[in-house]
Amino acid sequence: MKKILIATTVVTSLLSGCASVPMESENNSDMAKKFSLPSDENSGLYIYRSGSFGGALKKDVWVDGDCVGETAPNMFFYTEVAGGQQHKVSTESEFSPNDLLVNTEGGKNYFVRQYIKMGAFVGGAGVELVDEEKGKKEVSKLKMAKKGSCSK
């Protein structure tokens, strides 16, 4: 019984703690939250993580195999990608990456939510495309993280 209690305490603290990542300046974050449209050749890509579930976990995010950075609760990244193409947004999970294919059009913004989910040993992560209205509403409450290196 003690072992179960200890294991439950460890898992709970991992899923509710607070990880941190390097953040952009407030000015850069506010500029990104104006949701300006990119040029006709490019698409804007907001990748965000909201809520505190899995707070102690940092999870890498990649776009087309290139590292965007590590996520933590209540933050977002903004990057531009070529419009008119399919792009793969990936995040690490417990055993293998989880991928999302996003078909983009130039001159538009897209919103991808990363979410934390329970795993067998540690929490995993998934990604999903959300509509623009929901994405803008959620990102407007978050702070922008600096693009950086991934752990893998």
N, CA, C and O atoms as a GROMACS GRO file, in nm:
protein
  608
    1MET      N    1   0.081  -0.119   0.000
    1MET     CA    2   0.000   0.000   0.000
    1MET      C    3   0.086   0.126   0.000
    1MET      O    4   0.055   0.224  -0.067
    2LYS      N    5   0.198   0.122   0.077
    2LYS     CA    6   0.287   0.237   0.082
    2LYS      C    7   0.347   0.264  -0.056
    2LYS      O    8   0.360   0.380  -0.096
    3LYS      N    9   0.384   0.158  -0.128
    3LYS     CA   10   0.443   0.175  -0.260
    3LYS      C   11   0.344   0.239  -0.356
    3LYS      O   12   0.381   0.324  -0.437
    4ILE      N   13   0.219   0.200  -0.348
    4ILE     CA   14   0.115   0.258  -0.434
    4ILE      C   15   0.097   0.406  -0.399
    4ILE      O   16   0.085   0.489  -0.489
    5LEU      N   17   0.096   0.439  -0.273
    5LEU     CA   18   0.081   0.577  -0.229
    5LEU      C   19   0.198   0.662  -0.276
    5LEU      O   20   0.179   0.773  -0.325
    6ILE      N   21   0.320   0.611  -0.263
    6ILE     CA   22   0.439   0.683  -0.308
    6ILE      C   23   0.435   0.702  -0.459
    6ILE      O   24   0.462   0.812  -0.508
    7ALA      N   25   0.402   0.597  -0.534
    7ALA     CA   26   0.394   0.607  -0.680
    7ALA      C   27   0.288   0.708  -0.722
    7ALA      O   28   0.311   0.787  -0.814
    8THR      N   29   0.175   0.708  -0.657
    8THR     CA   30   0.068   0.803  -0.688
    8THR      C   31   0.113   0.946  -0.661
    8THR      O   32   0.084   1.036  -0.739
    9THR      N   33   0.184   0.967  -0.552
    9THR     CA   34   0.234   1.100  -0.517
    9THR      C   35   0.334   1.149  -0.621
    9THR      O   36   0.328   1.265  -0.662
   10VAL      N   37   0.424   1.063  -0.665
   10VAL     CA   38   0.524   1.100  -0.766
   10VAL      C   39   0.455   1.137  -0.898
   10VAL      O   40   0.486   1.240  -0.956
   11VAL      N   41   0.363   1.054  -0.944
   11VAL     CA   42   0.292   1.081  -1.069
   11VAL      C   43   0.213   1.211  -1.058
   11VAL      O   44   0.215   1.292  -1.151
   12THR      N   45   0.144   1.232  -0.948
   12THR     CA   46   0.065   1.353  -0.930
   12THR      C   47   0.154   1.477  -0.932
   12THR      O   48   0.118   1.578  -0.993
   13SER      N   49   0.269   1.472  -0.868
   13SER     CA   50   0.357   1.589  -0.867
   13SER      C   51   0.415   1.615  -1.005
   13SER      O   52   0.433   1.731  -1.043
   14LEU      N   53   0.444   1.511  -1.080
   14LEU     CA   54   0.494   1.531  -1.217
   14LEU      C   55   0.388   1.594  -1.307
   14LEU      O   56   0.420   1.677  -1.391
   15LEU      N   57   0.264   1.554  -1.288
   15LEU     CA   58   0.158   1.605  -1.374
   15LEU      C   59   0.104   1.740  -1.330
   15LEU      O   60   0.032   1.804  -1.407
   16SER      N   61   0.136   1.785  -1.211
   16SER     CA   62   0.082   1.913  -1.166
   16SER      C   63   0.189   2.014  -1.128
   16SER      O   64   0.154   2.125  -1.087
   17GLY      N   65   0.316   1.981  -1.138
   17GLY     CA   66   0.424   2.074  -1.105
   17GLY      C   67   0.430   2.186  -1.206
   17GLY      O   68   0.334   2.211  -1.280
   18CYS      N   69   0.542   2.255  -1.211
   18CYS     CA   70   0.551   2.368  -1.302
   18CYS      C   71   0.686   2.371  -1.370
   18CYS      O   72   0.788   2.400  -1.307
   19ALA      N   73   0.688   2.340  -1.498
   19ALA     CA   74   0.810   2.347  -1.578
   19ALA      C   75   0.821   2.488  -1.634
   19ALA      O   76   0.720   2.559  -1.646
   20SER      N   77   0.940   2.530  -1.669
   20SER     CA   78   0.956   2.660  -1.731
   20SER      C   79   1.048   2.649  -1.850
   20SER      O   80   1.135   2.562  -1.857
   21VAL      N   81   1.028   2.740  -1.944
   21VAL     CA   82   1.110   2.749  -2.064
   21VAL      C   83   1.144   2.896  -2.085
   21VAL      O   84   1.074   2.982  -2.030
   22PRO      N   85   1.248   2.929  -2.163
   22PRO     CA   86   1.281   3.069  -2.188
   22PRO      C   87   1.167   3.139  -2.264
   22PRO      O   88   1.114   3.085  -2.361
   23MET      N   89   1.132   3.258  -2.218
   23MET     CA   90   1.019   3.331  -2.276
   23MET      C   91   1.066   3.452  -2.356
   23MET      O   92   1.171   3.510  -2.329
   24GLU      N   93   0.986   3.488  -2.454
   24GLU     CA   94   1.008   3.609  -2.532
   24GLU      C   95   0.972   3.731  -2.448
   24GLU      O   96   0.911   3.718  -2.341
   25SER      N   97   1.011   3.847  -2.495
   25SER     CA   98   0.974   3.970  -2.425
   25SER      C   99   0.823   3.990  -2.433
   25SER      O  100   0.756   3.936  -2.522
   26GLU      N  101   0.770   4.067  -2.340
   26GLU     CA  102   0.627   4.095  -2.341
   26GLU      C  103   0.586   4.166  -2.470
   26GLU      O  104   0.477   4.143  -2.522
   27ASN      N  105   0.674   4.252  -2.522
   27ASN     CA  106   0.646   4.324  -2.646
   27ASN      C  107   0.633   4.227  -2.764
   27ASN      O  108   0.539   4.238  -2.843
   28ASN      N  109   0.726   4.133  -2.776
   28ASN     CA  110   0.718   4.034  -2.884
   28ASN      C  111   0.594   3.947  -2.871
   28ASN      O  112   0.530   3.914  -2.971
   29SER      N  113   0.561   3.910  -2.748
   29SER     CA  114   0.442   3.829  -2.724
   29SER      C  115   0.316   3.906  -2.764
   29SER      O  116   0.228   3.850  -2.830
   30ASP      N  117   0.308   4.032  -2.725
   30ASP     CA  118   0.192   4.115  -2.760
   30ASP      C  119   0.180   4.134  -2.911
   30ASP      O  120   0.070   4.134  -2.965
   31MET      N  121   0.293   4.151  -2.979
   31MET     CA  122   0.292   4.167  -3.126
   31MET      C  123   0.236   4.041  -3.192
   31MET      O  124   0.154   4.050  -3.284
   32ALA      N  125   0.279   3.925  -3.146
   32ALA     CA  126   0.231   3.799  -3.205
   32ALA      C  127   0.082   3.781  -3.181
   32ALA      O  128   0.012   3.720  -3.262
   33LYS      N  129   0.033   3.834  -3.068
   33LYS     CA  130  -0.108   3.818  -3.034
   33LYS      C  131  -0.198   3.917  -3.107
   33LYS      O  132  -0.319   3.922  -3.082
   34LYS      N  133  -0.141   3.995  -3.196
   34LYS     CA  134  -0.224   4.080  -3.285
   34LYS      C  135  -0.278   3.996  -3.400
   34LYS      O  136  -0.370   4.037  -3.471
   35PHE      N  137  -0.220   3.877  -3.418
   35PHE     CA  138  -0.265   3.780  -3.518
   35PHE      C  139  -0.264   3.838  -3.659
   35PHE      O  140  -0.354   3.810  -3.739
   36SER      N  141  -0.162   3.919  -3.690
   36SER     CA  142  -0.147   3.973  -3.825
   36SER      C  143  -0.132   3.858  -3.923
   36SER      O  144  -0.073   3.755  -3.891
   37LEU      N  145  -0.186   3.876  -4.040
   37LEU     CA  146  -0.177   3.772  -4.142
   37LEU      C  147  -0.038   3.774  -4.206
   37LEU      O  148   0.018   3.881  -4.228
   38PRO      N  149   0.017   3.658  -4.234
   38PRO     CA  150   0.147   3.652  -4.302
   38PRO      C  151   0.130   3.690  -4.450
   38PRO      O  152   0.019   3.712  -4.497
   39SER      N  153   0.240   3.698  -4.520
   39SER     CA  154   0.235   3.727  -4.664
   39SER      C  155   0.158   3.618  -4.737
   39SER      O  156   0.135   3.510  -4.682
   40ASP      N  157   0.118   3.645  -4.860
   40ASP     CA  158   0.042   3.548  -4.939
   40ASP      C  159   0.120   3.419  -4.964
   40ASP      O  160   0.060   3.315  -4.990
   41GLU      N  161   0.252   3.425  -4.954
   41GLU     CA  162   0.333   3.305  -4.979
   41GLU      C  163   0.347   3.218  -4.854
   41GLU      O  164   0.381   3.100  -4.865
   42ASN      N  165   0.322   3.275  -4.738
   42ASN     CA  166   0.345   3.203  -4.613
   42ASN      C  167   0.216   3.182  -4.534
   42ASN      O  168   0.114   3.244  -4.560
   43SER      N  169   0.225   3.092  -4.438
   43SER     CA  170   0.118   3.067  -4.343
   43SER      C  171   0.175   3.086  -4.203
   43SER      O  172   0.288   3.047  -4.175
   44GLY      N  173   0.095   3.145  -4.115
   44GLY     CA  174   0.135   3.159  -3.976
   44GLY      C  175   0.094   3.035  -3.899
   44GLY      O  176  -0.016   2.982  -3.920
   45LEU      N  177   0.180   2.990  -3.812
   45LEU     CA  178   0.152   2.870  -3.734
   45LEU      C  179   0.172   2.900  -3.586
   45LEU      O  180   0.285   2.923  -3.540
   46TYR      N  181   0.062   2.898  -3.511
   46TYR     CA  182   0.066   2.915  -3.366
   46TYR      C  183   0.056   2.775  -3.305
   46TYR      O  184  -0.039   2.702  -3.332
   47ILE      N  185   0.154   2.740  -3.223
   47ILE     CA  186   0.152   2.612  -3.152
   47ILE      C  187   0.149   2.647  -3.005
   47ILE      O  188   0.237   2.716  -2.955
   48TYR      N  189   0.046   2.599  -2.935
   48TYR     CA  190   0.031   2.641  -2.797
   48TYR      C  191  -0.005   2.526  -2.704
   48TYR      O  192  -0.050   2.420  -2.745
   49ARG      N  193   0.019   2.553  -2.576
   49ARG     CA  194  -0.016   2.459  -2.470
   49ARG      C  195  -0.078   2.539  -2.356
   49ARG      O  196  -0.013   2.625  -2.297
   50SER      N  197  -0.203   2.511  -2.327
   50SER     CA  198  -0.273   2.585  -2.222
   50SER      C  199  -0.311   2.490  -2.109
   50SER      O  200  -0.318   2.368  -2.128
   51GLY      N  201  -0.335   2.547  -1.993
   51GLY     CA  202  -0.373   2.467  -1.877
   51GLY      C  203  -0.252   2.420  -1.798
   51GLY      O  204  -0.139   2.432  -1.844
   52SER      N  205  -0.278   2.368  -1.680
   52SER     CA  206  -0.168   2.329  -1.592
   52SER      C  207  -0.150   2.178  -1.581
   52SER      O  208  -0.055   2.133  -1.515
   53PHE      N  209  -0.236   2.098  -1.643
   53PHE     CA  210  -0.221   1.953  -1.636
   53PHE      C  211  -0.086   1.914  -1.698
   53PHE      O  212  -0.056   1.957  -1.810
   54GLY      N  213  -0.009   1.836  -1.629
   54GLY     CA  214   0.124   1.797  -1.678
   54GLY      C  215   0.225   1.908  -1.664
   54GLY      O  216   0.321   1.915  -1.740
   55GLY      N  217   0.203   1.995  -1.567
   55GLY     CA  218   0.284   2.115  -1.551
   55GLY      C  219   0.433   2.093  -1.536
   55GLY      O  220   0.511   2.180  -1.574
   56ALA      N  221   0.475   1.982  -1.482
   56ALA     CA  222   0.618   1.956  -1.462
   56ALA      C  223   0.683   1.900  -1.588
   56ALA      O  224   0.805   1.884  -1.593
   57LEU      N  225   0.603   1.870  -1.688
   57LEU     CA  226   0.656   1.809  -1.810
   57LEU      C  227   0.684   1.912  -1.918
   57LEU      O  228   0.601   1.997  -1.949
   58LYS      N  229   0.803   1.903  -1.976
   58LYS     CA  230   0.837   1.980  -2.094
   58LYS      C  231   0.829   1.883  -2.211
   58LYS      O  232   0.874   1.769  -2.201
   59LYS      N  233   0.771   1.929  -2.321
   59LYS     CA  234   0.757   1.842  -2.438
   59LYS      C  235   0.805   1.915  -2.562
   59LYS      O  236   0.765   2.029  -2.588
   60ASP      N  237   0.890   1.848  -2.639
   60ASP     CA  238   0.943   1.907  -2.762
   60ASP      C  239   0.835   1.916  -2.870
   60ASP      O  240   0.741   1.837  -2.874
   61VAL      N  241   0.851   2.017  -2.956
   61VAL     CA  242   0.763   2.035  -3.072
   61VAL      C  243   0.852   2.060  -3.194
   61VAL      O  244   0.948   2.136  -3.188
   62TRP      N  245   0.818   1.994  -3.304
   62TRP     CA  246   0.890   2.011  -3.430
   62TRP      C  247   0.790   2.046  -3.540
   62TRP      O  248   0.674   2.006  -3.535
   63VAL      N  249   0.838   2.121  -3.640
   63VAL     CA  250   0.761   2.145  -3.762
   63VAL      C  251   0.847   2.097  -3.877
   63VAL      O  252   0.959   2.146  -3.897
   64ASP      N  253   0.796   2.003  -3.952
   64ASP     CA  254   0.868   1.943  -4.066
   64ASP      C  255   1.007   1.894  -4.025
   64ASP      O  256   1.104   1.906  -4.101
   65GLY      N  257   1.016   1.839  -3.905
   65GLY     CA  258   1.141   1.782  -3.857
   65GLY      C  259   1.237   1.881  -3.794
   65GLY      O  260   1.341   1.841  -3.743
   66ASP      N  261   1.204   2.011  -3.797
   66ASP     CA  262   1.290   2.113  -3.737
   66ASP      C  263   1.236   2.148  -3.598
   66ASP      O  264   1.116   2.167  -3.579
   67CYS      N  265   1.326   2.157  -3.503
   67CYS     CA  266   1.288   2.187  -3.365
   67CYS      C  267   1.231   2.328  -3.355
   67CYS      O  268   1.292   2.424  -3.403
   68VAL      N  269   1.115   2.340  -3.292
   68VAL     CA  270   1.059   2.471  -3.260
   68VAL      C  271   1.099   2.504  -3.116
   68VAL      O  272   1.137   2.618  -3.087
   69GLY      N  273   1.092   2.407  -3.027
   69GLY     CA  274   1.133   2.428  -2.889
   69GLY      C  275   1.060   2.334  -2.795
   69GLY      O  276   0.986   2.246  -2.837
   70GLU      N  277   1.083   2.356  -2.667
   70GLU     CA  278   1.016   2.279  -2.562
   70GLU      C  279   0.898   2.359  -2.510
   70GLU      O  280   0.906   2.480  -2.492
   71THR      N  281   0.788   2.290  -2.487
   71THR     CA  282   0.671   2.357  -2.432
   71THR      C  283   0.663   2.337  -2.282
   71THR      O  284   0.719   2.243  -2.226
   72ALA      N  285   0.593   2.429  -2.220
   72ALA     CA  286   0.557   2.424  -2.078
   72ALA      C  287   0.413   2.475  -2.072
   72ALA      O  288   0.361   2.523  -2.173
   73PRO      N  289   0.349   2.467  -1.958
   73PRO     CA  290   0.210   2.514  -1.950
   73PRO      C  291   0.196   2.663  -1.985
   73PRO      O  292   0.282   2.745  -1.954
   74ASN      N  293   0.085   2.695  -2.049
   74ASN     CA  294   0.042   2.832  -2.074
   74ASN      C  295   0.141   2.915  -2.155
   74ASN      O  296   0.176   3.027  -2.116
   75MET      N  297   0.186   2.859  -2.266
   75MET     CA  298   0.277   2.930  -2.355
   75MET      C  299   0.246   2.894  -2.500
   75MET      O  300   0.173   2.800  -2.528
   76PHE      N  301   0.304   2.974  -2.592
   76PHE     CA  302   0.287   2.945  -2.734
   76PHE      C  303   0.412   2.980  -2.812
   76PHE      O  304   0.496   3.057  -2.766
   77PHE      N  305   0.421   2.922  -2.930
   77PHE     CA  306   0.523   2.958  -3.028
   77PHE      C  307   0.451   3.012  -3.150
   77PHE      O  308   0.337   2.974  -3.179
   78TYR      N  309   0.519   3.101  -3.223
   78TYR     CA  310   0.468   3.145  -3.353
   78TYR      C  311   0.581   3.127  -3.453
   78TYR      O  312   0.695   3.164  -3.427
   79THR      N  313   0.548   3.069  -3.566
   79THR     CA  314   0.645   3.054  -3.674
   79THR      C  315   0.571   3.064  -3.806
   79THR      O  316   0.451   3.040  -3.812
   80GLU      N  317   0.642   3.098  -3.910
   80GLU     CA  318   0.584   3.101  -4.044
   80GLU      C  319   0.639   2.985  -4.124
   80GLU      O  320   0.756   2.948  -4.114
   81VAL      N  321   0.551   2.928  -4.206
   81VAL     CA  322   0.586   2.817  -4.294
   81VAL      C  323   0.539   2.853  -4.435
   81VAL      O  324   0.459   2.944  -4.453
   82ALA      N  325   0.588   2.783  -4.532
   82ALA     CA  326   0.546   2.806  -4.670
   82ALA      C  327   0.399   2.772  -4.686
   82ALA      O  328   0.353   2.667  -4.641
   83GLY      N  329   0.325   2.861  -4.748
   83GLY     CA  330   0.183   2.837  -4.772
   83GLY      C  331   0.162   2.743  -4.889
   83GLY      O  332   0.253   2.721  -4.969
   84GLY      N  333   0.043   2.688  -4.898
   84GLY     CA  334   0.011   2.599  -5.010
   84GLY      C  335   0.079   2.464  -5.002
   84GLY      O  336   0.094   2.395  -5.103
   85GLN      N  337   0.120   2.426  -4.883
   85GLN     CA  338   0.188   2.297  -4.865
   85GLN      C  339   0.133   2.226  -4.742
   85GLN      O  340   0.060   2.283  -4.662
   86GLN      N  341   0.169   2.100  -4.732
   86GLN     CA  342   0.134   2.022  -4.614
   86GLN      C  343   0.255   2.025  -4.520
   86GLN      O  344   0.368   2.003  -4.563
   87HIS      N  345   0.230   2.051  -4.393
   87HIS     CA  346   0.337   2.056  -4.294
   87HIS      C  347   0.307   1.957  -4.182
   87HIS      O  348   0.192   1.935  -4.145
   88LYS      N  349   0.413   1.898  -4.129
   88LYS     CA  350   0.399   1.801  -4.021
   88LYS      C  351   0.441   1.865  -3.889
   88LYS      O  352   0.556   1.905  -3.872
   89VAL      N  353   0.345   1.874  -3.796
   89VAL     CA  354   0.373   1.922  -3.661
   89VAL      C  355   0.383   1.797  -3.573
   89VAL      O  356   0.292   1.714  -3.571
   90SER      N  357   0.493   1.786  -3.502
   90SER     CA  358   0.518   1.667  -3.421
   90SER      C  359   0.547   1.706  -3.277
   90SER      O  360   0.602   1.813  -3.250
   91THR      N  361   0.510   1.618  -3.186
   91THR     CA  362   0.544   1.634  -3.046
   91THR      C  363   0.584   1.499  -2.991
   91THR      O  364   0.543   1.394  -3.042
   92GLU      N  365   0.664   1.503  -2.886
   92GLU     CA  366   0.708   1.377  -2.828
   92GLU      C  367   0.600   1.320  -2.739
   92GLU      O  368   0.528   1.392  -2.671
   93SER      N  369   0.592   1.190  -2.741
   93SER     CA  370   0.502   1.121  -2.651
   93SER      C  371   0.584   1.019  -2.576
   93SER      O  372   0.708   1.022  -2.579
   94GLU      N  373   0.519   0.930  -2.510
   94GLU     CA  374   0.591   0.837  -2.424
   94GLU      C  375   0.680   0.740  -2.504
   94GLU      O  376   0.793   0.714  -2.464
   95PHE      N  377   0.629   0.689  -2.615
   95PHE     CA  378   0.704   0.587  -2.688
   95PHE      C  379   0.747   0.630  -2.828
   95PHE      O  380   0.845   0.577  -2.880
   96SER      N  381   0.676   0.725  -2.889
   96SER     CA  382   0.711   0.770  -3.023
   96SER      C  383   0.647   0.905  -3.047
   96SER      O  384   0.556   0.944  -2.974
   97PRO      N  385   0.693   0.978  -3.149
   97PRO     CA  386   0.633   1.109  -3.176
   97PRO      C  387   0.487   1.096  -3.220
   97PRO      O  388   0.448   0.997  -3.281
   98ASN      N  389   0.409   1.197  -3.187
   98ASN     CA  390   0.273   1.209  -3.239
   98ASN      C  391   0.276   1.319  -3.343
   98ASN      O  392   0.328   1.428  -3.318
   99ASP      N  393   0.221   1.292  -3.459
   99ASP     CA  394   0.227   1.383  -3.572
   99ASP      C  395   0.088   1.432  -3.612
   99ASP      O  396  -0.012   1.362  -3.595
  100LEU      N  397   0.085   1.554  -3.665
  100LEU     CA  398  -0.035   1.614  -3.720
  100LEU      C  399   0.002   1.675  -3.853
  100LEU      O  400   0.096   1.754  -3.860
  101LEU      N  401  -0.070   1.640  -3.959
  101LEU     CA  402  -0.047   1.700  -4.089
  101LEU      C  403  -0.143   1.817  -4.107
  101LEU      O  404  -0.264   1.803  -4.090
  102VAL      N  405  -0.086   1.934  -4.142
  102VAL     CA  406  -0.165   2.055  -4.159
  102VAL      C  407  -0.148   2.103  -4.302
  102VAL      O  408  -0.037   2.135  -4.345
  103ASN      N  409  -0.258   2.107  -4.376
  103ASN     CA  410  -0.257   2.161  -4.513
  103ASN      C  411  -0.279   2.311  -4.503
  103ASN      O  412  -0.382   2.357  -4.453
  104THR      N  413  -0.182   2.388  -4.552
  104THR     CA  414  -0.187   2.534  -4.534
  104THR      C  415  -0.219   2.606  -4.666
  104THR      O  416  -0.194   2.556  -4.775
  105GLU      N  417  -0.273   2.725  -4.650
  105GLU     CA  418  -0.292   2.819  -4.760
  105GLU      C  419  -0.214   2.944  -4.725
  105GLU      O  420  -0.207   2.982  -4.608
  106GLY      N  421  -0.155   3.008  -4.824
  106GLY     CA  422  -0.081   3.130  -4.800
  106GLY      C  423  -0.173   3.240  -4.747
  106GLY      O  424  -0.290   3.247  -4.783
  107GLY      N  425  -0.118   3.326  -4.660
  107GLY     CA  426  -0.192   3.439  -4.608
  107GLY      C  427  -0.288   3.406  -4.496
  107GLY      O  428  -0.374   3.488  -4.463
  108LYS      N  429  -0.277   3.286  -4.438
  108LYS     CA  430  -0.367   3.247  -4.329
  108LYS      C  431  -0.287   3.202  -4.207
  108LYS      O  432  -0.172   3.160  -4.218
  109ASN      N  433  -0.352   3.211  -4.091
  109ASN     CA  434  -0.294   3.160  -3.967
  109ASN      C  435  -0.362   3.029  -3.929
  109ASN      O  436  -0.480   3.008  -3.955
  110TYR      N  437  -0.284   2.941  -3.868
  110TYR     CA  438  -0.333   2.812  -3.821
  110TYR      C  439  -0.294   2.796  -3.675
  110TYR      O  440  -0.191   2.847  -3.630
  111PHE      N  441  -0.378   2.723  -3.600
  111PHE     CA  442  -0.358   2.707  -3.457
  111PHE      C  443  -0.355   2.559  -3.423
  111PHE      O  444  -0.447   2.484  -3.455
  112VAL      N  445  -0.246   2.518  -3.358
  112VAL     CA  446  -0.227   2.379  -3.318
  112VAL      C  447  -0.212   2.376  -3.166
  112VAL      O  448  -0.125   2.443  -3.109
  113ARG      N  449  -0.297   2.299  -3.103
  113ARG     CA  450  -0.292   2.285  -2.957
  113ARG      C  451  -0.217   2.157  -2.921
  113ARG      O  452  -0.249   2.049  -2.970
  114GLN      N  453  -0.119   2.172  -2.835
  114GLN     CA  454  -0.051   2.055  -2.778
  114GLN      C  455  -0.120   2.026  -2.645
  114GLN      O  456  -0.145   2.117  -2.566
  115TYR      N  457  -0.149   1.900  -2.620
  115TYR     CA  458  -0.212   1.862  -2.494
  115TYR      C  459  -0.134   1.748  -2.432
  115TYR      O  460  -0.072   1.667  -2.501
  116ILE      N  461  -0.140   1.742  -2.300
  116ILE     CA  462  -0.071   1.638  -2.225
  116ILE      C  463  -0.172   1.529  -2.193
  116ILE      O  464  -0.287   1.557  -2.159
  117LYS      N  465  -0.128   1.405  -2.202
  117LYS     CA  466  -0.216   1.292  -2.172
  117LYS      C  467  -0.142   1.193  -2.084
  117LYS      O  468  -0.018   1.190  -2.082
  118MET      N  469  -0.217   1.115  -2.012
  118MET     CA  470  -0.159   1.015  -1.923
  118MET      C  471  -0.084   0.910  -2.005
  118MET      O  472  -0.123   0.878  -2.118
  119GLY      N  473   0.023   0.858  -1.947
  119GLY     CA  474   0.098   0.752  -2.011
  119GLY      C  475   0.120   0.638  -1.913
  119GLY      O  476   0.078   0.646  -1.798
  120ALA      N  477   0.184   0.534  -1.960
  120ALA     CA  478   0.210   0.418  -1.874
  120ALA      C  479   0.317   0.452  -1.769
  120ALA      O  480   0.306   0.410  -1.653
  121PHE      N  481   0.420   0.528  -1.810
  121PHE     CA  482   0.529   0.561  -1.719
  121PHE      C  483   0.541   0.712  -1.694
  121PHE      O  484   0.564   0.754  -1.581
  122VAL      N  485   0.526   0.791  -1.798
  122VAL     CA  486   0.526   0.938  -1.788
  122VAL      C  487   0.416   0.991  -1.878
  122VAL      O  488   0.364   0.918  -1.962
  123GLY      N  489   0.382   1.116  -1.860
  123GLY     CA  490   0.280   1.175  -1.946
  123GLY      C  491   0.329   1.189  -2.089
  123GLY      O  492   0.446   1.217  -2.112
  124GLY      N  493   0.240   1.170  -2.182
  124GLY     CA  494   0.271   1.188  -2.322
  124GLY      C  495   0.209   1.318  -2.371
  124GLY      O  496   0.153   1.394  -2.293
  125ALA      N  497   0.220   1.342  -2.499
  125ALA     CA  498   0.162   1.463  -2.557
  125ALA      C  499   0.103   1.431  -2.693
  125ALA      O  500   0.146   1.338  -2.761
  126GLY      N  501   0.004   1.509  -2.730
  126GLY     CA  502  -0.057   1.500  -2.862
  126GLY      C  503  -0.075   1.639  -2.918
  126GLY      O  504  -0.059   1.738  -2.845
  127VAL      N  505  -0.108   1.648  -3.045
  127VAL     CA  506  -0.133   1.777  -3.110
  127VAL      C  507  -0.261   1.768  -3.192
  127VAL      O  508  -0.292   1.664  -3.251
  128GLU      N  509  -0.334   1.879  -3.194
  128GLU     CA  510  -0.458   1.884  -3.271
  128GLU      C  511  -0.476   2.022  -3.331
  128GLU      O  512  -0.436   2.123  -3.272
  129LEU      N  513  -0.535   2.027  -3.448
  129LEU     CA  514  -0.566   2.153  -3.514
  129LEU      C  515  -0.695   2.206  -3.454
  129LEU      O  516  -0.792   2.133  -3.439
  130VAL      N  517  -0.696   2.334  -3.419
  130VAL     CA  518  -0.818   2.396  -3.366
  130VAL      C  519  -0.859   2.511  -3.458
  130VAL      O  520  -0.777   2.566  -3.532
  131ASP      N  521  -0.987   2.545  -3.453
  131ASP     CA  522  -1.033   2.653  -3.543
  131ASP      C  523  -0.975   2.787  -3.497
  131ASP      O  524  -0.933   2.803  -3.383
  132GLU      N  525  -0.975   2.881  -3.590
  132GLU     CA  526  -0.911   3.011  -3.567
  132GLU      C  527  -0.970   3.085  -3.446
  132GLU      O  528  -0.896   3.141  -3.366
  133GLU      N  529  -1.101   3.085  -3.433
  133GLU     CA  530  -1.165   3.157  -3.322
  133GLU      C  531  -1.118   3.103  -3.187
  133GLU      O  532  -1.079   3.179  -3.099
  134LYS      N  533  -1.123   2.972  -3.172
  134LYS     CA  534  -1.079   2.910  -3.047
  134LYS      C  535  -0.930   2.933  -3.024
  134LYS      O  536  -0.888   2.966  -2.914
  135GLY      N  537  -0.851   2.917  -3.129
  135GLY     CA  538  -0.707   2.937  -3.118
  135GLY      C  539  -0.671   3.078  -3.074
  135GLY      O  540  -0.588   3.096  -2.985
  136LYS      N  541  -0.732   3.177  -3.136
  136LYS     CA  542  -0.704   3.317  -3.098
  136LYS      C  543  -0.743   3.343  -2.953
  136LYS      O  544  -0.670   3.408  -2.879
  137LYS      N  545  -0.858   3.291  -2.913
  137LYS     CA  546  -0.906   3.312  -2.777
  137LYS      C  547  -0.808   3.252  -2.676
  137LYS      O  548  -0.776   3.316  -2.576
  138GLU      N  549  -0.762   3.131  -2.701
  138GLU     CA  550  -0.671   3.066  -2.607
  138GLU      C  551  -0.532   3.129  -2.610
  138GLU      O  552  -0.474   3.154  -2.504
  139VAL      N  553  -0.477   3.155  -2.728
  139VAL     CA  554  -0.342   3.212  -2.738
  139VAL      C  555  -0.337   3.352  -2.676
  139VAL      O  556  -0.236   3.390  -2.618
  140SER      N  557  -0.446   3.427  -2.687
  140SER     CA  558  -0.446   3.564  -2.632
  140SER      C  559  -0.423   3.565  -2.480
  140SER      O  560  -0.386   3.669  -2.426
  141LYS      N  561  -0.444   3.453  -2.412
  141LYS     CA  562  -0.424   3.444  -2.267
  141LYS      C  563  -0.284   3.393  -2.229
  141LYS      O  564  -0.250   3.387  -2.111
  142LEU      N  565  -0.204   3.356  -2.329
  142LEU     CA  566  -0.076   3.290  -2.304
  142LEU      C  567   0.042   3.384  -2.330
  142LEU      O  568   0.024   3.495  -2.380
  143LYS      N  569   0.161   3.337  -2.297
  143LYS     CA  570   0.284   3.412  -2.324
  143LYS      C  571   0.367   3.336  -2.426
  143LYS      O  572   0.365   3.213  -2.430
  144MET      N  573   0.439   3.410  -2.508
  144MET     CA  574   0.518   3.348  -2.615
  144MET      C  575   0.655   3.303  -2.563
  144MET      O  576   0.726   3.378  -2.496
  145ALA      N  577   0.690   3.180  -2.596
  145ALA     CA  578   0.819   3.123  -2.560
  145ALA      C  579   0.919   3.150  -2.672
  145ALA      O  580   0.882   3.166  -2.788
  146LYS      N  581   1.046   3.154  -2.634
  146LYS     CA  582   1.151   3.168  -2.735
  146LYS      C  583   1.169   3.036  -2.805
  146LYS      O  584   1.165   2.929  -2.744
  147LYS      N  585   1.188   3.044  -2.936
  147LYS     CA  586   1.222   2.923  -3.009
  147LYS      C  587   1.357   2.877  -2.957
  147LYS      O  588   1.445   2.958  -2.927
  148GLY      N  589   1.372   2.748  -2.947
  148GLY     CA  590   1.497   2.701  -2.889
  148GLY      C  591   1.526   2.558  -2.925
  148GLY      O  592   1.471   2.503  -3.020
  149SER      N  593   1.612   2.503  -2.848
  149SER     CA  594   1.657   2.367  -2.876
  149SER      C  595   1.562   2.266  -2.812
  149SER      O  596   1.500   2.291  -2.709
  150CYS      N  597   1.552   2.154  -2.876
  150CYS     CA  598   1.473   2.043  -2.824
  150CYS      C  599   1.566   1.952  -2.744
  150CYS      O  600   1.687   1.955  -2.760
  151SER      N  601   1.507   1.873  -2.659
  151SER     CA  602   1.586   1.786  -2.572
  151SER      C  603   1.643   1.666  -2.645
  151SER      O  604   1.737   1.602  -2.597
  152LYS      N  605   1.587   1.633  -2.762
  152LYS     CA  606   1.636   1.516  -2.836
  152LYS      C  607   1.709   1.557  -2.960
  152LYS      O  608   1.757   1.471  -3.035
   0.00000   0.00000   0.00000
